[in-house]
Amino acid sequence: MERGFYKVFCSDGDFITSKTVINASGLYSDIIAEMIEFDIDLFGYRLKYCKGDYFYYAKKLPINKLIYPVPHSGLQHLGVHLTIDVEGRIKFGPIAYYVDRISYEVDASKKDIFFKKASRILDNLDKEAFMLDTSGIRPKLSLEEFRDFVITEESNKGFQVFFNLIGIESPGLTSSLAIGEYIPNVYRELYL
């Protein structure tokens, strides 16, 4: 921060100045916070990447509804379930595992695991009909236990009018409109 302004650099080398920064940069939100010398390790904001791979099923099935497994204890995610994409293809996933870097390649070696888990929710599947599909990465704040995402204004940590939105995964998309209303309300309470 210089003279009450943050300097935000763009990829082309240009920059803008602002008195307010809202760090809502998804998988890179911890890196952005660290760029202003925010101690992400001290406050537990360093993200862990939880990758989820999907396979699609190349054969027709008489299914037109989603199928979820029965939840088990210690559930960090839903587990492998059946979904139907916009093209009507049946997909199974995700197999969730932690990675050290962002990559959206589907791990083909997980086909046997997919087949085994998918066979628990649907009988008579053909393993050869499982084809690589897509993957996604969720930002997690903890590997060991559930920890909800961070939405906070950081002036109490020495960063005036700097909002961190870190570790927001699926519920963040569902809650995006509410989050979009919340941030200006906090700003008005603190600064107007």
ZIURJO-V754273 format. One record per pair of residues at least 24 apart in sequence whose C-alpha atoms are under 10 Angstrom apart, sorted by the first residue. I is the first residue (numbers start at 0). J is the second residue. If there is no record, write none. Layout:
i=I j=J
i=I j=J
This chain:
i=0 j=35
i=0 j=158
i=0 j=159
i=3 j=159
i=3 j=160
i=4 j=159
i=4 j=160
i=5 j=35
i=5 j=158
i=5 j=159
i=5 j=160
i=5 j=161
i=6 j=35
i=7 j=35
i=17 j=160
i=18 j=159
i=18 j=160
i=18 j=161
i=19 j=158
i=19 j=159
i=19 j=160
i=19 j=161
i=19 j=162
i=19 j=186
i=20 j=152
i=20 j=158
i=20 j=159
i=20 j=160
i=20 j=161
i=20 j=162
i=20 j=163
i=21 j=150
i=21 j=151
i=21 j=152
i=21 j=160
i=21 j=161
i=21 j=162
i=21 j=163
i=21 j=164
i=21 j=182
i=22 j=150
i=22 j=151
i=22 j=161
i=22 j=162
i=22 j=163
i=22 j=164
i=22 j=165
i=23 j=150
i=23 j=162
i=23 j=163
i=23 j=164
i=23 j=165
i=23 j=166
i=23 j=167
i=24 j=163
i=24 j=164
i=24 j=165
i=24 j=166
i=24 j=167
i=25 j=137
i=25 j=138
i=25 j=164
i=25 j=165
i=25 j=166
i=25 j=167
i=25 j=168
i=26 j=101
i=26 j=136
i=26 j=137
i=26 j=138
i=26 j=139
i=26 j=165
i=26 j=166
i=26 j=167
i=26 j=168
i=27 j=138
i=27 j=165
i=27 j=166
i=28 j=138
i=28 j=163
i=28 j=164
i=28 j=165
i=28 j=166
i=28 j=167
i=29 j=138
i=29 j=140
i=29 j=163
i=29 j=164
i=29 j=165
i=29 j=166
i=31 j=163
i=31 j=165
i=32 j=161
i=32 j=162
i=32 j=163
i=32 j=164
i=32 j=165
i=35 j=158
i=35 j=161
i=36 j=158
i=37 j=153
i=37 j=156
i=37 j=157
i=37 j=158
i=38 j=156
i=42 j=156
i=43 j=140
i=43 j=141
i=43 j=149
i=44 j=139
i=44 j=140
i=44 j=141
i=44 j=148
i=44 j=149
i=44 j=163
i=44 j=164
i=44 j=165
i=44 j=166
i=45 j=138
i=45 j=139
i=45 j=140
i=45 j=141
i=45 j=165
i=45 j=166
i=46 j=137
i=46 j=138
i=46 j=139
i=46 j=140
i=46 j=141
i=46 j=142
i=46 j=165
i=46 j=166
i=47 j=97
i=47 j=98
i=47 j=99
i=47 j=100
i=47 j=136
i=47 j=137
i=47 j=138
i=47 j=139
i=47 j=140
i=47 j=141
i=47 j=142
i=47 j=166
i=48 j=96
i=48 j=97
i=48 j=98
i=48 j=99
i=48 j=100
i=48 j=101
i=48 j=102
i=48 j=135
i=48 j=136
i=48 j=137
i=48 j=138
i=48 j=139
i=48 j=140
i=48 j=141
i=48 j=142
i=48 j=166
i=49 j=76
i=49 j=94
i=49 j=95
i=49 j=96
i=49 j=97
i=49 j=98
i=49 j=99
i=49 j=100
i=49 j=101
i=49 j=135
i=49 j=136
i=49 j=137
i=49 j=138
i=49 j=139
i=49 j=142
i=50 j=93
i=50 j=94
i=50 j=95
i=50 j=96
i=50 j=97
i=50 j=98
i=50 j=99
i=50 j=100
i=50 j=101
i=50 j=102
i=50 j=103
i=50 j=104
i=50 j=105
i=50 j=134
i=50 j=135
i=50 j=136
i=50 j=137
i=50 j=138
i=51 j=76
i=51 j=78
i=51 j=79
i=51 j=92
i=51 j=93
i=51 j=94
i=51 j=95
i=51 j=96
i=51 j=97
i=51 j=103
i=51 j=105
i=51 j=106
i=51 j=133
i=51 j=134
i=51 j=135
i=51 j=136
i=51 j=137
i=52 j=79
i=52 j=91
i=52 j=92
i=52 j=93
i=52 j=94
i=52 j=95
i=52 j=96
i=52 j=103
i=52 j=104
i=52 j=105
i=52 j=106
i=52 j=107
i=52 j=109
i=52 j=113
i=52 j=131
i=52 j=132
i=52 j=133
i=52 j=134
i=52 j=135
i=52 j=136
i=53 j=79
i=53 j=80
i=53 j=81
i=53 j=82
i=53 j=90
i=53 j=91
i=53 j=92
i=53 j=93
i=53 j=94
i=53 j=95
i=53 j=105
i=53 j=106
i=53 j=109
i=53 j=110
i=53 j=113
i=53 j=129
i=53 j=130
i=53 j=131
i=53 j=132
i=53 j=133
i=53 j=134
i=53 j=135
i=54 j=81
i=54 j=89
i=54 j=90
i=54 j=91
i=54 j=92
i=54 j=93
i=54 j=94
i=54 j=105
i=54 j=106
i=54 j=107
i=54 j=109
i=54 j=110
i=54 j=113
i=54 j=114
i=54 j=128
i=54 j=129
i=54 j=130
i=54 j=131
i=54 j=132
i=54 j=133
i=54 j=134
i=55 j=81
i=55 j=82
i=55 j=83
i=55 j=84
i=55 j=88
i=55 j=89
i=55 j=90
i=55 j=91
i=55 j=92
i=55 j=128
i=55 j=129
i=55 j=130
i=55 j=131
i=55 j=132
i=55 j=133
i=56 j=81
i=56 j=88
i=56 j=89
i=56 j=90
i=56 j=91
i=56 j=124
i=56 j=125
i=56 j=126
i=56 j=127
i=56 j=128
i=56 j=129
i=56 j=130
i=56 j=131
i=56 j=132
i=57 j=88
i=57 j=89
i=57 j=90
i=57 j=125
i=57 j=127
i=57 j=128
i=57 j=129
i=57 j=130
i=58 j=88
i=58 j=89
i=58 j=124
i=58 j=125
i=58 j=127
i=58 j=128
i=58 j=129
i=59 j=87
i=59 j=88
i=59 j=89
i=59 j=128
i=60 j=88
i=60 j=89
i=60 j=124
i=62 j=87
i=62 j=89
i=63 j=87
i=63 j=88
i=63 j=89
i=64 j=89
i=65 j=89
i=65 j=90
i=66 j=91
i=66 j=117
i=66 j=120
i=66 j=121
i=67 j=117
i=67 j=120
i=68 j=116
i=68 j=117
i=68 j=119
i=68 j=120
i=68 j=121
i=69 j=120
i=73 j=144
i=73 j=145
i=74 j=144
i=74 j=145
i=75 j=142
i=75 j=143
i=75 j=144
i=75 j=145
i=76 j=145
i=78 j=116
i=78 j=117
i=79 j=112
i=79 j=113
i=79 j=114
i=79 j=115
i=79 j=116
i=79 j=117
i=79 j=119
i=79 j=120
i=80 j=113
i=80 j=116
i=80 j=117
i=80 j=119
i=80 j=120
i=80 j=121
i=81 j=117
i=81 j=120
i=81 j=121
i=89 j=129
i=90 j=117
i=90 j=129
i=90 j=130
i=90 j=131
i=90 j=132
i=90 j=133
i=91 j=116
i=91 j=117
i=91 j=129
i=91 j=130
i=91 j=132
i=92 j=116
i=92 j=117
i=92 j=132
i=92 j=133
i=92 j=134
i=93 j=133
i=93 j=134
i=93 j=135
i=94 j=134
i=95 j=134
i=95 j=135
i=95 j=136
i=95 j=137
i=96 j=136
i=97 j=136
i=97 j=137
i=97 j=139
i=97 j=142
i=98 j=136
i=100 j=136
i=101 j=135
i=101 j=136
i=102 j=134
i=102 j=135
i=102 j=136
i=103 j=133
i=103 j=134
i=103 j=135
i=103 j=136
i=104 j=131
i=104 j=132
i=104 j=133
i=104 j=134
i=104 j=135
i=105 j=131
i=105 j=132
i=105 j=133
i=105 j=134
i=105 j=135
i=106 j=131
i=106 j=132
i=106 j=133
i=106 j=134
i=107 j=131
i=107 j=132
i=136 j=168
i=137 j=166
i=137 j=167
i=137 j=168
i=137 j=169
i=138 j=165
i=138 j=166
i=138 j=167
i=138 j=168
i=138 j=169
i=139 j=165
i=139 j=166
i=139 j=167
i=139 j=168
i=140 j=165
i=140 j=166
i=140 j=167
i=141 j=166
i=150 j=178
i=150 j=181
i=150 j=182
i=151 j=182
i=151 j=185
i=152 j=182
i=152 j=185
i=152 j=186
i=152 j=189
i=154 j=189
i=159 j=190
i=160 j=186
i=160 j=189
i=160 j=190
i=161 j=186
i=162 j=186
